[in-house]
Amino acid sequence: MSNIIEVSGMGKKVELGKNIELQILKDIDLVIEKGEFISVMGPSGSGKSTLLYNVSGMDRMTSGTVTFKGQSLSTLDEEELAKIRLNQMGFIFQDINLLKNLSVIDNVMFPALVLNKEDKHTIQLKAKRLLEMTGIQKIADNQITQASGGQLQRVGICRALINNPDILFGDEPTGSLDSKSTEEIMTILAEINKNGTTIMLVTHDAKVAARTEKVLFMVDGEIVAQKKMKKYDALHDNIKEREESLMKWLVENGI
């Protein structure tokens, strides 16, 4: 299996004031293989989201390198990074930030219309298929104010997938959802991953992390432990056993 992302010596500092700096990330090394499903856990302030933003090129690291599909992101300017994010990456956040003046399906179509690689009819058909895949085709023409939180998160997933990304990044994508909606979203993400899309997400929820195949745990800007599991199969795997195994690992590592 080839690597889609390679991170070496990543560091991130921010200035808090005159001659005062805070080291958020400390010499991070990380390899993400094509097709992996990775979750990042850790206490608040450990650097989870900062790691995700720097790995994806949404933020600029202070030191180190990130190579995405053989290309160094640190050598690219903002316009070049934006093109890569639009063409080859997808993003899901806890707060969806959909466009309020557009319908559900128009929100899904928007990134593809911006990219302008396909005609509008083709994009619309693709958007409809994504809405069907996530079970929200009935609200395609609704305004986003006419959808529940779980439905809006599915809209966010569809929008993230419209340009066929190689990797999907998620920052607490289930953080504001109830347990039923969380399970439904994770089932969708597992299916997306099964179909070949690499996924990296930040979560505080062990039940979410238990559905991924590699768990990274961060403390004070460092990856202090990793747990590798087999890819989750909803039809054959006991999710309770995976959750218990993960919790035991966390306790054993003093986390």
N, C-alpha and C positions, 0 to 999 in steps of 0.2 A: 504494500500500500504506500503510495507516494505522499509526501508532505505538502499540504496546501499553505501552511504558515510555519515559519521558523523565527523564533524570537531569541536574540542573544544579548545579554548584558543590559536589558532595558532598565533605565532609571528615569524617574520623574520627580522634579523638584518644583515647588511653587514658592514665590516670594510672599512673605507675610508682612514685611515691613523693611525698613532700612537695615541691611545686613542681617536679616532674619529669613531663613529658608526652612521649608518643611520638605523632607524627603518622603514622598508618597509611595513610590515604587523603588525597590532596591535590587539591582542586578538580577533581573528576571531572565531565566532561560526557559523556553517553552517550545514544544513541537506539537503541531496539530496536524494529524493525518487526514487525508482526504476521506470523507465519509464518516468521520468520528462525531460523536455526540458528547460534548464536554460541558460540565457545569463547574462554576466557581463559587465556593462558599467561604464564609469567614465573618467575623464580627463587624459591626458598623465601624467604618473608618479604617478597615484593613487594606483598602485599595482595590477591591473587587471591580467596581465600575470603572475606575481609572485604568485598570489593566485592559478591560474590554475596549474602552475608547481609544487607547493607544495602540492596541493590537490591530484595530480596524482602521486606523488612520484618521479617526474623528478628532483626535487630539495629538499634539506633537510631544514625543518623548524628549527628555533632556539628554539622555545618552543611550547608546546601544543601537541595535538594528532590528527591523522587522522586514522579513522577506515574504511576500505574498505571491504564490505561483511563480517563484523565481525572480520576482522584481522587488527591489528595495524600495519600501514606501518612504523612507527618510530622504531619498533623493528627489522626490516629486514635489512640485509646487501645489498650491491649494486647488487650482483648476484640474490638474491631473489626478489628484486624490479624489476630488468630487466625481470625476468620470468613472473611476474604478468603483467607488461606492455605489454609484447609480447603476453601472453595468453588471457588476460581478458580486455585489454584496447586498444583503437585505437586513433590515433592522426592525426589531420589535421592542417597544418600551412599555413600562407600566402605565404611563400616561400616553395615550395613543396619538394625540395631536393631529386629529383629522381636520380637514378643511370644512368648516361649518356651512359654507354656502354651496357645497356639493353633495349630491346623493351618495349613498353607499357605494354603488358600482362606479360612479365617477371618481370617488376617492381611490378606489382600487386601480383604476385605469390611469390615474394622473402621472405616476412615475414613468410609465411606458409612453405616454403621450409626450412627455418632456424629452425622453430619449429619442423618440421619432424614428425608430428603426422599422416599424411596421405600420400599416395603414390602420385607421381607427376601427374598422370593422373587425379586423383580425384581433386587435387588442381587446375589443369588447367581448368577442367570443372566448378569449383566454380568461378574461375577468369572470365571465359567467361560469366557466368550468371551475375556477378557483372557489367561487362562492358556493357552488354545488359540492365541491370536495369538503368544504368546511361546514356545510349544512345550513347556510344562511341565504340561499338563493331567493327565498320568499321575501326578503327585505331589501332586495337589490335596488329598488327605486325609492326606498325610504330615505328621509333625511337622517342624519346621524343622531339627532335628538330623539328619534323614534326607535332607538335600539338600546338593548341592555348592555351592561358592562361586559359580559361574556361575549355577546354578539360583536361589540366594538373591537374586542381583542382579536376576534376572528377576522374582522375587516382589516385590522392591522397586519395580520399574518398574510392575508391575500395580497395586500398592497406590497408587502415585503417580497412576495414571490413572483410578482407580475413580470419582472425582467429576468426570470430564471437565474437567480444568483447561485454562485458556487458555494457560498457560505452564508449562513443566517446567524446574526448576533441578536441576543435578547438580554435586556437589562431588567430583571425582575418582571418578566412578562405576565406572571400570574400573581404578582404581589397584592393586587387590589381585588382579586376574585375570590368567591367562596369555594369551598372544597369541591363541589360538583363541577363548577366551571373550570377549575384548575385541572381536574382529571381529564375533562374533555379537551382542553387546550393541549395538555401533554400527550394525549392520544394522537391528536393531529400532528404535533411536532415529531412524534415517534414515526409516524407514517411518512412524513416528509423526509426524515433522515433515512428511513428504510429505502426510499426511492433515490438516494444518492447525495442529498444535500448535507453538507457539513454544518453542524450547529454548535455554537458556543453561547452559553447563557449564564448569567449571574443570578443566584437565588439564595435566599435565607432559609428555604424550606427543604428539609431532608426528604420529604415525600416527593418533591419535584426532582431533586438530585438523584434519587434512587432509580429514576427512569432513564438516567443517562449512563454512558458506559465508562466514563472517566470523571472522577471528582477531584478537583484541586481545592486545597484549603489554604487560605491566606491569613497571615497574622502580621500586622505592622509592615505592610508593603512587600512581604516575601511569601513565596509558595513554600509552606513548611511541610506539606504532606500531600501525597497523591494516592488515590485508590482506583484501581483498574477493575472493571467488571465486564461481563459479557454484555453484548447488546440486548436491550430489553425486548422481550417478545410477549406482548399482551395476552396472546392466546395460550401460551405454555408456561410462562414464568409467574411465580407467586410474588406479587408486589410487596406483600407484608414481610416476606422473608428478606427481600432486597432492602426494605426500609430498616429492618432489625439489624441486618449485616452492616449497613452504613452507620447506623447509630452506635453499634458496638465498636466499629473502627474509629469513630470520632472520640468515643470515650477512651479507648486504648491509647490513642495519640494525645490524650490530655487536652482535647479540643472542646 
